[in-house]
Amino acid sequence: MKYLRHHAKLEKCYSAVIMDVLDALGLRVQCLDPAIRPLVPSMRAWGEAVTLYFETVTEVPQHPFKLEMETIDDLKEGQVLVEQCNAIEMSAGWGGLLTTAAMCRKAAGVVTDGGVRDYDEITSLGFLTFSRGIRCCDSLGRMDGRERDVPVICGGVRVCPGDLVFADIDGVVIVPQGIAEEVIEKAWEKVAKEDVTRRELRAGASLGETYAKYGVL
């Protein structure tokens, strides 16, 4: 929702170029643990972060899934749900029915440092899902939502509500919202320079020549 006006530029970007821009700005720890992968390699997701924090439980709560359902029901177009699963055992905090509900709200995707299940259903729907792994164990009685719309640490990176999330096969990058527009513009400029460099390399130019001209590699 927050970043939809940048759709044309973000559609041409990729996680590596956004991370390069963040590196240049001195923000070098913005890429999530590489164990967090897309369910399908071609999946690409970007949008405004909505956060959910899970903790370990040892029994089924009195009102299971309460916070998870509230959070998903409140999702807006273009938002990406980011989950921190602070749990001893990896279980599936995301599945097929949650996917259906999120898609009906035009959510842009989900990123979780926990597990997911219902692989066939999620991939057949095409919902953009990034997780630490696939496991049939339900989160019920293993972990439960404790807080929403608060800063979380997902995959080793701090994520605040409203941050820009960009995820593809190379990784998941978090852009703090205060610099998101600057990063988008600089990433777009770098993509354009890389496109020119690529054309010149295909025409036989040397790496040294193109790097001297455009400063990208």
Backbone as a chain_set.jsonl record, in Angstrom:
{"seq": "MKYLRHHAKLEKCYSAVIMDVLDALGLRVQCLDPAIRPLVPSMRAWGEAVTLYFETVTEVPQHPFKLEMETIDDLKEGQVLVEQCNAIEMSAGWGGLLTTAAMCRKAAGVVTDGGVRDYDEITSLGFLTFSRGIRCCDSLGRMDGRERDVPVICGGVRVCPGDLVFADIDGVVIVPQGIAEEVIEKAWEKVAKEDVTRRELRAGASLGETYAKYGVL", "coords": {"N": [[0.833, -1.195, 0.0], [1.837, 1.274, 0.924], [4.009, 1.601, -0.778], [3.124, 1.341, -3.347], [3.011, 3.289, -5.327], [5.503, 3.278, -6.347], [5.667, 1.184, -8.024], [6.422, 0.664, -10.799], [9.199, 1.103, -10.837], [10.186, -0.584, -8.773], [9.472, -3.068, -9.774], [11.404, -3.514, -11.638], [13.653, -3.82, -10.173], [15.94, -5.708, -8.03], [16.932, -7.879, -5.347], [19.718, -7.832, -4.905], [20.705, -5.426, -6.023], [19.403, -3.536, -4.481], [20.477, -4.145, -1.983], [23.124, -3.422, -2.516], [22.893, -0.637, -2.69], [22.117, -0.036, -0.067], [24.43, -0.92, 1.271], [26.226, 1.032, 0.343], [25.221, 3.205, 1.662], [25.975, 2.694, 4.187], [24.543, 0.832, 5.627], [24.825, -2.211, 6.336], [23.829, -4.593, 7.255], [21.264, -5.738, 6.402], [20.138, -7.812, 5.104], [18.327, -10.741, 5.273], [18.857, -13.875, 7.038], [20.294, -16.354, 4.99], [19.02, -18.805, 4.974], [16.356, -18.393, 4.764], [14.121, -18.784, 2.316], [12.512, -18.576, -0.952], [9.461, -20.351, -1.703], [9.209, -21.152, -4.307], [11.657, -20.766, -6.79], [11.286, -18.625, -8.627], [9.773, -16.73, -7.344], [9.059, -13.37, -6.434], [8.804, -10.713, -4.241], [7.605, -7.626, -2.974], [6.993, -4.899, -0.73], [5.133, -3.128, 1.844], [6.059, -3.571, 5.187], [4.315, -5.519, 7.557], [4.154, -6.542, 10.832], [4.567, -9.482, 12.915], [4.879, -11.149, 15.948], [5.937, -14.189, 17.305], [5.94, -16.547, 20.027], [7.268, -19.366, 21.842], [4.983, -21.828, 22.987], [3.689, -24.196, 25.349], [1.39, -25.496, 25.555], [-1.945, -25.692, 24.225], [-3.267, -22.506, 23.591], [-5.883, -20.58, 25.244], [-7.339, -19.06, 23.446], [-6.609, -19.863, 20.577], [-4.594, -18.873, 17.763], [-5.552, -16.283, 17.695], [-4.289, -13.658, 17.513], [-2.904, -13.968, 15.132], [-4.999, -14.328, 13.277], [-6.341, -11.856, 13.509], [-4.352, -10.108, 12.579], [-3.954, -10.944, 9.913], [-6.519, -10.558, 8.884], [-6.554, -7.812, 8.85], [-4.791, -7.058, 6.885], [-3.6, -5.103, 4.121], [-3.716, -4.047, 0.647], [-0.703, -4.65, -1.082], [0.898, -5.06, 1.142], [3.369, -6.797, 3.096], [3.547, -9.531, 5.15], [5.6, -9.967, 7.909], [7.159, -12.296, 9.889], [8.427, -12.988, 13.084], [9.585, -15.819, 14.543], [10.003, -16.815, 17.491], [10.74, -19.447, 18.647], [11.266, -22.671, 20.111], [11.022, -25.018, 18.643], [10.732, -25.61, 15.168], [7.79, -24.877, 13.541], [4.801, -24.799, 11.536], [3.773, -21.702, 10.907], [2.385, -20.665, 8.909], [0.092, -21.346, 6.267], [-2.145, -22.98, 3.927], [-4.889, -21.999, 4.187], [-4.519, -19.552, 5.479], [-3.098, -18.317, 3.489], [-5.057, -18.086, 1.471], [-6.822, -16.262, 2.685], [-5.113, -14.024, 2.954], [-4.549, -13.451, 0.28], [-7.045, -12.663, -0.655], [-7.184, -10.201, 0.456], [-5.378, -8.841, -0.996], [-2.727, -8.889, -0.216], [0.863, -8.673, -0.473], [2.673, -10.675, 0.068], [4.435, -13.051, 2.22], [6.898, -13.255, 4.746], [8.75, -15.35, 6.728], [10.626, -16.414, 9.555], [10.144, -18.849, 10.494], [8.402, -21.936, 9.877], [6.494, -23.247, 7.054], [3.509, -24.795, 5.736], [1.434, -26.9, 3.608], [2.356, -26.803, 0.967], [1.711, -27.445, -1.789], [-0.804, -26.265, -2.104], [-0.278, -23.52, -1.553], [1.646, -22.886, -3.536], [0.209, -23.446, -5.851], [-1.649, -21.442, -5.764], [0.015, -19.333, -6.083], [0.989, -17.549, -4.209], [3.282, -15.297, -2.783], [5.798, -16.5, -0.966], [8.119, -16.758, 1.612], [10.325, -18.595, 3.545], [11.868, -20.312, 6.372], [11.732, -23.019, 6.155], [9.933, -26.057, 5.266], [7.381, -27.691, 6.928], [5.241, -30.116, 8.317], [4.183, -29.889, 10.855], [1.833, -28.238, 12.818], [1.535, -24.894, 14.145], [-0.034, -24.801, 16.378], [-0.182, -25.084, 19.815], [2.544, -25.109, 19.882], [3.761, -22.693, 19.155], [2.726, -19.263, 19.478], [1.054, -16.278, 18.45], [2.167, -13.251, 19.888], [2.592, -10.469, 19.849], [1.796, -7.733, 17.685], [2.479, -5.526, 14.896], [4.842, -4.331, 15.828], [8.374, -3.633, 16.287], [10.378, -6.289, 15.042], [12.701, -9.06, 15.053], [13.631, -10.615, 12.379], [15.037, -13.335, 10.854], [17.491, -12.419, 11.72], [17.565, -9.681, 11.266], [16.449, -6.437, 12.037], [13.118, -5.459, 11.75], [10.74, -3.059, 11.112], [7.308, -2.009, 11.392], [6.036, -0.753, 8.369], [8.462, -0.546, 7.056], [10.273, -1.137, 3.974], [10.053, -4.152, 2.301], [11.924, -6.33, 0.338], [12.083, -9.127, -1.647], [13.576, -11.926, -3.185], [14.972, -14.649, -5.141], [17.654, -14.353, -4.498], [17.712, -13.319, -1.936], [16.297, -11.768, 1.059], [15.644, -8.475, 1.659], [15.641, -5.71, 3.876], [14.505, -2.465, 3.962], [14.83, 0.4, 5.775], [12.039, 2.469, 6.534], [12.393, 5.255, 6.589], [14.357, 5.881, 4.737], [13.532, 4.763, 2.44], [12.479, 5.807, -0.025], [14.683, 7.165, -1.079], [16.454, 4.995, -1.404], [15.061, 3.42, -3.273], [15.121, 5.131, -5.545], [17.907, 5.323, -5.99], [18.537, 2.654, -6.408], [17.103, 2.155, -8.722], [18.459, 3.836, -10.505], [20.926, 2.514, -10.512], [20.231, 0.04, -11.619], [19.643, 0.891, -14.231], [22.208, 1.724, -15.067], [23.527, -0.729, -14.92], [22.211, -2.098, -16.939], [23.073, -0.726, -19.235], [25.826, -1.22, -19.034], [25.812, -4.007, -19.349], [24.96, -4.272, -22.009], [27.14, -3.122, -23.34], [29.216, -4.844, -22.587], [28.373, -7.159, -23.873], [28.816, -6.355, -26.407], [31.496, -6.512, -26.561], [33.142, -4.895, -24.985], [35.569, -4.258, -22.362], [35.674, -5.354, -18.914], [37.057, -3.579, -17.279], [36.926, -1.173, -18.733], [34.156, -0.656, -18.827], [33.577, -0.5, -16.117], [35.041, 1.745, -15.36], [33.613, 3.703, -16.684], [30.922, 3.521, -15.753], [30.868, 2.608, -13.141], [29.778, 0.311, -11.961], [29.436, -3.121, -11.078]], "CA": [[0.0, 0.0, 0.0], [2.682, 2.445, 1.095], [5.006, 1.713, -1.844], [2.512, 1.008, -4.633], [3.302, 4.309, -6.33], [6.829, 2.99, -6.905], [5.539, -0.133, -8.647], [7.166, 0.521, -12.048], [10.635, 1.024, -10.544], [10.47, -1.773, -7.973], [9.318, -4.241, -10.621], [12.651, -3.684, -12.388], [14.762, -3.98, -9.231], [16.188, -7.026, -7.479], [17.455, -7.731, -3.992], [21.149, -7.536, -4.903], [20.969, -4.008, -6.29], [18.934, -2.789, -3.31], [21.481, -4.339, -0.947], [24.289, -2.611, -2.886], [22.611, 0.753, -2.31], [22.178, 0.024, 1.396], [25.852, -0.991, 1.615], [26.836, 2.342, 0.071], [24.716, 4.135, 2.679], [26.498, 2.267, 5.483], [23.623, -0.119, 6.268], [25.374, -3.421, 5.765], [23.2, -5.783, 7.844], [19.842, -5.604, 6.072], [19.727, -8.998, 4.353], [17.951, -11.804, 6.194], [19.548, -15.157, 7.015], [20.073, -16.996, 3.69], [18.163, -19.987, 5.096], [14.984, -17.985, 4.431], [14.094, -18.954, 0.861], [11.179, -18.644, -1.571], [8.965, -21.701, -1.965], [9.522, -21.387, -5.722], [12.743, -19.831, -7.084], [10.88, -17.451, -9.398], [8.961, -15.803, -6.546], [9.596, -12.056, -6.103], [7.798, -9.963, -3.488], [8.015, -6.376, -2.341], [5.874, -4.153, -0.177], [5.205, -2.527, 3.175], [6.095, -4.587, 6.241], [3.41, -5.658, 8.695], [4.932, -7.478, 11.642], [3.905, -10.365, 13.871], [5.869, -11.807, 16.805], [5.509, -15.456, 17.908], [6.766, -17.149, 21.07], [6.99, -20.762, 22.186], [3.998, -22.22, 24.008], [3.789, -25.629, 25.654], [0.038, -26.063, 25.513], [-2.83, -24.93, 23.346], [-3.82, -21.334, 24.284], [-7.342, -20.519, 25.391], [-7.864, -18.523, 22.178], [-5.52, -20.085, 19.619], [-4.548, -18.163, 16.484], [-6.302, -15.03, 17.789], [-3.54, -12.526, 16.978], [-2.615, -14.255, 13.732], [-6.202, -14.058, 12.479], [-6.573, -10.407, 13.494], [-3.344, -9.479, 11.725], [-4.233, -11.263, 8.507], [-7.767, -9.901, 8.499], [-6.301, -6.375, 8.693], [-3.826, -6.791, 5.819], [-4.025, -4.229, 3.023], [-3.048, -4.27, -0.633], [0.702, -4.277, -1.153], [1.627, -5.286, 2.387], [4.055, -8.074, 3.278], [3.582, -9.945, 6.547], [6.923, -10.433, 8.343], [6.977, -12.998, 11.151], [9.528, -13.488, 13.911], [9.134, -17.002, 15.26], [10.927, -17.051, 18.593], [10.235, -20.72, 19.138], [12.265, -23.728, 20.253], [10.816, -26.0, 17.581], [10.146, -25.029, 13.972], [6.477, -25.37, 13.152], [4.22, -24.021, 10.434], [2.942, -20.557, 11.254], [1.716, -20.227, 7.68], [-0.427, -22.464, 5.494], [-3.024, -22.724, 2.788], [-6.055, -21.169, 4.49], [-4.031, -18.197, 5.718], [-2.763, -17.799, 2.164], [-6.296, -17.689, 0.793], [-7.309, -15.035, 3.326], [-4.202, -12.927, 2.619], [-4.712, -13.119, -1.139], [-8.306, -11.936, -0.811], [-6.92, -8.819, 0.898], [-4.362, -8.344, -1.937], [-1.406, -8.809, 0.395], [1.916, -8.905, -1.455], [3.466, -11.851, 0.381], [4.769, -13.327, 3.62], [8.279, -13.643, 5.053], [8.768, -15.882, 8.082], [11.817, -17.19, 9.908], [9.643, -20.141, 10.918], [8.073, -22.859, 8.805], [5.192, -23.199, 6.381], [3.033, -26.084, 5.238], [0.484, -26.812, 2.486], [3.161, -26.34, -0.164], [1.0, -27.544, -3.066], [-1.876, -25.268, -2.145], [0.301, -22.167, -1.641], [2.282, -22.662, -4.836], [-0.813, -23.416, -6.9], [-2.258, -20.114, -5.696], [1.026, -18.364, -6.503], [1.235, -16.53, -3.196], [4.721, -15.111, -2.632], [6.056, -17.013, 0.375], [9.535, -16.956, 1.924], [10.35, -19.206, 4.875], [13.067, -21.071, 6.729], [11.575, -24.404, 5.771], [8.598, -26.632, 5.127], [7.169, -28.716, 7.954], [3.805, -30.367, 8.462], [3.734, -29.607, 12.228], [1.098, -26.998, 13.017], [2.01, -24.051, 15.252], [-0.944, -24.948, 17.507], [0.44, -25.722, 20.955], [4.0, -25.033, 19.773], [4.053, -21.265, 19.255], [1.498, -18.483, 19.336], [1.284, -14.854, 18.285], [2.179, -12.507, 21.143], [2.494, -9.035, 19.571], [1.73, -7.364, 16.274], [2.775, -4.126, 14.579], [5.962, -3.901, 16.665], [9.64, -4.069, 15.683], [10.734, -7.689, 15.241], [13.975, -9.495, 14.477], [13.329, -11.743, 11.498], [16.238, -13.745, 10.14], [18.654, -11.662, 12.181], [17.472, -8.273, 10.87], [15.343, -5.688, 12.636], [12.081, -5.042, 10.802], [9.714, -2.229, 11.736], [6.126, -1.795, 10.546], [6.211, 0.333, 7.41], [9.691, -0.713, 6.278], [10.138, -1.767, 2.661], [10.574, -5.514, 2.177], [12.134, -6.773, -1.047], [12.498, -10.523, -1.549], [13.634, -12.749, -4.384], [15.762, -15.852, -4.966], [18.956, -14.006, -3.927], [17.606, -12.986, -0.528], [15.252, -10.857, 1.535], [16.287, -7.246, 2.115], [14.763, -4.793, 4.594], [14.891, -1.06, 3.795], [14.123, 1.247, 6.747], [11.093, 3.328, 5.818], [12.849, 6.636, 6.498], [15.223, 6.083, 3.567], [13.039, 3.882, 1.378], [12.364, 6.481, -1.317], [16.049, 7.387, -1.567], [17.001, 3.717, -1.836], [14.376, 3.037, -4.517], [15.649, 5.953, -6.635], [19.296, 4.952, -6.266], [18.531, 1.303, -6.975], [16.62, 2.299, -10.099], [19.572, 4.393, -11.278], [21.946, 1.476, -10.657], [19.711, -0.922, -12.588], [19.825, 1.481, -15.557], [23.644, 1.654, -15.391], [23.872, -2.129, -15.164], [21.678, -2.468, -18.251], [23.988, -0.175, -20.238], [27.069, -1.984, -18.917], [25.582, -5.344, -19.907], [24.941, -4.153, -23.468], [28.496, -2.861, -23.826], [29.978, -6.073, -22.42], [27.974, -8.073, -24.943], [29.4, -5.85, -27.657], [32.923, -6.764, -26.535], [33.896, -4.0, -24.114], [36.192, -4.93, -21.225], [35.14, -5.02, -17.597], [37.744, -2.371, -16.808], [36.387, -0.013, -19.446], [32.786, -0.349, -18.413], [33.563, -0.07, -14.704], [35.54, 3.12, -15.33], [32.558, 4.598, -17.201], [29.636, 3.475, -15.053], [31.072, 2.35, -11.712], [28.981, -0.804, -11.474], [29.985, -4.44, -11.384]], "C": [[0.87, 1.249, 0.0], [3.602, 2.682, -0.097], [4.433, 1.425, -3.231], [2.82, 2.035, -5.71], [4.674, 4.119, -6.974], [6.844, 1.673, -7.676], [6.443, -0.289, -9.867], [8.666, 0.364, -11.796], [10.977, -0.248, -9.776], [10.345, -3.054, -8.786], [10.585, -4.542, -11.404], [13.851, -3.935, -11.477], [14.906, -5.436, -8.803], [16.936, -6.845, -6.172], [18.923, -7.317, -3.974], [21.422, -6.052, -5.111], [20.486, -3.142, -5.123], [19.926, -2.933, -2.164], [22.743, -3.539, -1.247], [24.094, -1.15, -2.467], [22.677, 0.912, -0.796], [23.623, -0.061, 1.887], [26.511, 0.376, 1.474], [26.397, 3.394, 1.082], [25.175, 3.743, 4.087], [25.608, 1.325, 6.251], [23.916, -1.503, 5.704], [24.769, -4.716, 6.323], [21.694, -5.688, 7.645], [19.31, -6.809, 5.311], [19.486, -10.15, 5.322], [18.831, -13.05, 6.007], [19.254, -15.877, 5.686], [19.262, -18.283, 3.763], [16.714, -19.662, 4.759], [14.882, -17.87, 2.922], [12.657, -18.897, 0.327], [10.758, -20.087, -1.779], [9.253, -22.125, -3.397], [10.582, -20.36, -6.115], [12.331, -18.555, -7.812], [10.091, -16.423, -8.592], [9.727, -14.514, -6.247], [8.495, -11.28, -5.399], [8.397, -8.665, -2.975], [6.788, -5.669, -1.814], [6.159, -3.663, 1.225], [5.112, -3.597, 4.256], [4.973, -4.404, 7.253], [4.015, -6.758, 9.551], [4.082, -8.262, 12.636], [4.981, -11.147, 14.624], [5.264, -13.028, 17.472], [6.473, -15.849, 19.022], [6.347, -18.597, 21.279], [5.847, -20.863, 23.199], [4.131, -23.719, 24.214], [2.431, -26.311, 25.739], [-0.812, -25.178, 24.615], [-3.425, -23.749, 24.109], [-5.343, -21.38, 24.355], [-7.996, -20.023, 24.107], [-6.783, -18.665, 21.108], [-5.701, -19.289, 18.331], [-5.183, -16.768, 16.525], [-5.548, -13.872, 17.129], [-3.199, -12.728, 15.506], [-3.812, -13.909, 12.847], [-6.488, -12.561, 12.395], [-5.612, -9.706, 12.542], [-3.638, -9.714, 10.257], [-5.51, -10.598, 8.035], [-7.572, -8.407, 8.245], [-5.319, -6.048, 7.568], [-4.444, -5.946, 4.709], [-3.231, -4.565, 1.752], [-1.585, -3.807, -0.572], [1.493, -4.49, 0.119], [2.218, -6.691, 2.425], [4.082, -8.385, 4.769], [4.969, -10.506, 6.857], [6.779, -11.022, 9.743], [8.317, -13.324, 11.81], [8.998, -14.641, 14.736], [10.168, -17.369, 16.311], [10.499, -18.322, 19.317], [11.346, -21.756, 19.166], [12.215, -24.68, 19.067], [10.2, -25.318, 16.374], [8.814, -25.691, 13.665], [5.911, -24.419, 12.107], [3.297, -22.93, 10.973], [2.227, -19.997, 10.046], [1.283, -21.442, 6.894], [-1.431, -22.023, 4.451], [-4.198, -21.809, 3.069], [-5.649, -19.722, 4.781], [-3.67, -17.534, 4.394], [-4.004, -17.3, 1.439], [-6.83, -16.378, 1.367], [-6.434, -13.844, 2.952], [-4.356, -12.495, 1.173], [-5.993, -12.329, -1.381], [-8.174, -10.48, -0.375], [-5.833, -8.157, 0.065], [-3.013, -8.097, -1.269], [-0.354, -9.221, -0.626], [2.753, -10.139, -1.156], [3.66, -12.021, 1.871], [6.232, -13.732, 3.7], [8.28, -14.117, 6.493], [10.082, -16.589, 8.347], [11.43, -18.486, 10.606], [9.33, -20.996, 9.702], [6.718, -22.583, 8.173], [4.785, -24.628, 6.033], [1.99, -25.829, 4.157], [1.173, -26.254, 1.243], [2.372, -26.343, -1.471], [-0.078, -26.477, -3.186], [-1.305, -23.864, -2.318], [0.885, -21.925, -3.019], [1.275, -22.661, -5.977], [-1.532, -22.07, -6.928], [-1.282, -19.02, -6.121], [1.328, -17.293, -5.475], [2.721, -16.504, -2.847], [5.127, -15.362, -1.186], [7.533, -17.327, 0.544], [9.62, -17.476, 3.354], [11.674, -19.913, 5.118], [12.955, -22.531, 6.319], [10.123, -24.822, 5.679], [8.462, -27.741, 6.158], [5.676, -28.883, 8.2], [3.285, -30.042, 9.857], [3.037, -28.256, 12.304], [1.728, -26.2, 14.172], [1.155, -24.218, 16.509], [-0.29, -25.737, 18.649], [1.957, -25.727, 20.918], [4.485, -23.582, 19.816], [2.759, -20.504, 18.998], [1.86, -17.012, 19.201], [1.17, -14.107, 19.603], [2.014, -11.003, 20.933], [2.419, -8.819, 18.067], [2.062, -5.885, 16.115], [3.816, -3.536, 15.522], [7.251, -4.27, 15.932], [9.92, -5.528, 16.029], [12.135, -7.924, 14.689], [13.687, -10.757, 13.68], [14.593, -12.095, 10.724], [17.451, -12.927, 10.487], [18.629, -10.187, 11.866], [16.253, -7.631, 11.53], [14.398, -5.209, 11.534], [11.023, -4.268, 11.565], [8.499, -2.133, 10.822], [6.344, -0.592, 9.638], [7.499, 0.284, 6.627], [9.364, -1.324, 4.917], [10.805, -3.136, 2.694], [10.747, -5.82, 0.697], [12.752, -8.164, -1.005], [12.501, -11.19, -2.919], [14.565, -13.927, -4.112], [17.126, -15.564, -4.327], [18.888, -13.65, -2.453], [16.453, -12.058, -0.226], [15.943, -9.658, 2.173], [15.245, -6.346, 2.766], [15.327, -3.378, 4.456], [14.129, -0.23, 4.826], [13.266, 2.289, 6.038], [11.576, 4.763, 5.648], [13.734, 6.929, 5.307], [14.726, 5.306, 2.355], [12.986, 4.583, 0.021], [13.736, 6.756, -1.913], [16.641, 6.091, -2.11], [16.362, 3.26, -3.145], [14.948, 3.809, -5.698], [17.071, 5.542, -7.003], [19.393, 3.546, -6.86], [18.092, 1.344, -8.433], [17.729, 2.846, -10.996], [20.65, 3.342, -11.52], [21.503, 0.403, -11.648], [19.923, -0.406, -14.007], [21.288, 1.419, -15.994], [24.077, 0.218, -15.679], [23.376, -2.586, -16.529], [22.594, -1.967, -19.369], [25.308, -0.946, -20.231], [26.93, -3.346, -19.57], [25.59, -5.298, -21.436], [26.352, -3.949, -24.015], [29.391, -4.086, -23.67], [29.642, -7.081, -23.513], [28.55, -7.66, -26.286], [30.923, -5.98, -27.669], [33.756, -5.851, -25.669], [34.488, -4.785, -22.947], [35.508, -4.517, -19.926], [35.763, -3.729, -17.075], [37.184, -1.11, -17.443], [34.995, 0.356, -18.941], [32.719, 0.097, -16.959], [34.043, 1.367, -14.577], [34.454, 4.099, -15.761], [31.346, 4.67, -16.272], [29.736, 3.154, -13.56], [30.213, 1.262, -11.133], [29.61, -2.112, -11.909], [29.169, -5.516, -10.667]], "O": [[0.676, 2.16, -0.805], [3.943, 3.825, -0.4], [5.19, 1.281, -4.191], [2.883, 1.689, -6.89], [4.974, 4.715, -8.009], [7.908, 1.116, -7.947], [7.165, -1.28, -9.964], [9.328, -0.425, -12.47], [11.958, -0.918, -10.097], [11.045, -4.029, -8.511], [10.823, -5.685, -11.792], [14.945, -4.23, -11.959], [14.094, -6.286, -9.168], [17.508, -5.785, -5.917], [19.331, -6.533, -3.118], [22.284, -5.482, -4.442], [21.103, -2.122, -4.815], [20.194, -1.968, -1.448], [23.373, -3.025, -0.323], [25.014, -0.512, -1.956], [23.234, 1.891, -0.298], [24.002, 0.65, 2.817], [27.25, 0.822, 2.351], [27.116, 4.361, 1.33], [24.804, 4.392, 5.065], [25.88, 1.036, 7.416], [23.321, -1.913, 4.707], [25.155, -5.809, 5.909], [20.94, -5.57, 8.611], [18.145, -6.823, 4.915], [20.368, -10.489, 6.111], [19.455, -13.243, 4.964], [18.092, -15.999, 5.299], [18.854, -18.808, 2.727], [15.924, -20.569, 4.496], [15.475, -16.978, 2.316], [11.704, -19.14, 1.068], [11.601, -20.954, -2.006], [9.508, -23.298, -3.672], [10.422, -19.18, -5.801], [12.96, -17.513, -7.633], [9.772, -15.351, -9.107], [10.893, -14.554, -5.856], [7.375, -11.195, -5.903], [9.565, -8.621, -2.587], [5.691, -5.804, -2.356], [7.279, -3.77, 1.726], [4.202, -4.426, 4.245], [4.714, -3.302, 7.736], [4.358, -7.818, 9.027], [3.051, -7.798, 13.122], [5.877, -11.731, 14.016], [4.222, -12.941, 18.122], [7.661, -15.531, 18.975], [5.233, -18.998, 20.943], [5.766, -20.078, 24.144], [4.634, -24.428, 23.342], [2.327, -27.517, 25.962], [-0.432, -24.053, 24.291], [-4.029, -23.947, 25.163], [-5.996, -22.122, 23.62], [-9.066, -20.494, 23.722], [-6.114, -17.688, 20.772], [-6.823, -19.065, 17.874], [-5.333, -16.137, 15.478], [-6.105, -13.179, 16.277], [-3.203, -11.776, 14.726], [-3.661, -13.278, 11.801], [-6.839, -12.054, 11.329], [-6.01, -8.818, 11.788], [-3.578, -8.788, 9.449], [-5.578, -10.122, 6.901], [-8.345, -7.802, 7.501], [-5.041, -4.875, 7.321], [-5.631, -6.053, 4.402], [-2.221, -5.267, 1.793], [-1.28, -2.722, -0.078], [2.669, -4.127, 0.169], [1.659, -7.639, 1.872], [4.584, -7.589, 5.562], [5.456, -11.4, 6.165], [6.336, -10.343, 10.669], [9.22, -13.866, 11.173], [8.075, -14.472, 15.533], [11.092, -18.139, 16.049], [9.975, -18.285, 20.43], [12.259, -21.721, 18.341], [13.253, -25.095, 18.552], [9.258, -24.539, 16.514], [8.725, -26.913, 13.546], [6.483, -23.363, 11.836], [2.188, -23.204, 11.433], [1.542, -18.978, 10.137], [1.992, -22.447, 6.844], [-1.546, -20.838, 4.137], [-4.483, -20.92, 2.267], [-6.34, -18.784, 4.385], [-3.906, -16.342, 4.2], [-3.997, -16.213, 0.862], [-7.241, -15.49, 0.62], [-6.953, -12.766, 2.663], [-4.301, -11.303, 0.87], [-6.02, -11.426, -2.217], [-8.96, -9.628, -0.79], [-5.407, -7.044, 0.371], [-2.252, -7.223, -1.684], [-0.628, -10.012, -1.53], [3.475, -10.612, -2.033], [3.134, -11.257, 2.679], [6.742, -14.453, 2.842], [7.863, -13.383, 7.389], [10.604, -17.284, 7.475], [12.264, -19.143, 11.23], [9.911, -20.812, 8.633], [5.914, -21.802, 8.681], [5.608, -25.544, 6.037], [1.696, -24.679, 3.829], [0.656, -25.366, 0.565], [2.366, -25.342, -2.188], [-0.244, -25.863, -4.24], [-1.798, -23.097, -3.145], [0.65, -20.873, -3.614], [1.463, -21.954, -6.967], [-1.97, -21.612, -7.984], [-1.695, -17.916, -6.477], [1.864, -16.239, -5.818], [3.341, -17.547, -2.641], [4.846, -14.559, -0.297], [8.128, -18.052, -0.254], [9.059, -16.876, 4.271], [12.487, -20.089, 4.211], [13.969, -23.209, 6.153], [9.211, -24.05, 5.972], [9.318, -28.621, 6.255], [4.938, -27.901, 8.281], [2.074, -29.927, 10.044], [3.6, -27.241, 11.893], [2.368, -26.769, 15.056], [1.576, -23.818, 17.594], [0.102, -26.892, 18.481], [2.598, -26.28, 21.811], [5.502, -23.281, 20.443], [1.825, -21.021, 18.386], [2.851, -16.553, 19.769], [0.209, -14.292, 20.35], [1.371, -10.331, 21.74], [2.917, -9.626, 17.283], [1.946, -5.098, 17.055], [3.695, -2.393, 15.962], [7.232, -5.128, 15.05], [9.724, -5.952, 17.168], [12.679, -7.098, 13.956], [13.52, -11.837, 14.247], [15.154, -11.253, 10.023], [18.346, -12.75, 9.66], [19.595, -9.488, 12.173], [15.17, -8.215, 11.57], [14.821, -4.637, 10.529], [10.473, -4.761, 12.55], [8.644, -2.171, 9.6], [6.785, 0.464, 10.092], [7.638, 0.993, 5.63], [8.317, -1.945, 4.734], [11.972, -3.264, 3.066], [9.837, -5.601, -0.103], [13.809, -8.364, -0.408], [11.565, -11.042, -3.705], [14.913, -14.177, -2.958], [17.696, -16.443, -3.681], [19.915, -13.675, -1.775], [15.729, -11.618, -1.12], [16.728, -9.806, 3.11], [14.119, -6.228, 2.284], [16.484, -3.128, 4.793], [12.902, -0.159, 4.764], [13.7, 2.913, 5.069], [11.216, 5.425, 4.675], [13.861, 8.082, 4.896], [15.431, 5.207, 1.35], [13.406, 4.007, -0.983], [13.933, 6.598, -3.118], [17.266, 6.096, -3.17], [17.057, 2.764, -4.031], [15.232, 3.221, -6.742], [17.404, 5.425, -8.183], [20.238, 3.287, -7.717], [18.652, 0.644, -9.277], [17.915, 2.373, -12.117], [21.226, 3.281, -12.606], [22.315, -0.09, -12.431], [20.331, -1.161, -14.889], [21.582, 1.101, -17.146], [24.892, -0.026, -16.569], [24.043, -3.372, -17.202], [22.86, -2.687, -20.331], [25.843, -1.285, -21.286], [27.837, -3.792, -20.273], [26.158, -6.177, -22.083], [26.717, -4.534, -25.035], [30.237, -4.344, -24.527], [30.525, -7.774, -24.018], [28.747, -8.482, -27.18], [31.574, -5.612, -28.646], [34.976, -6.01, -25.616], [33.978, -5.845, -22.582], [34.855, -3.476, -19.85], [35.074, -2.888, -16.497], [36.992, -0.098, -16.768], [34.7, 1.519, -18.668], [31.915, 0.958, -16.6], [33.509, 2.128, -13.771], [34.39, 5.215, -15.245], [30.807, 5.75, -16.032], [28.796, 3.401, -12.804], [29.935, 1.27, -9.934], [30.234, -2.2, -12.967], [29.467, -6.704, -10.793]]}, "num_chains": 1, "name": "protein.A"}
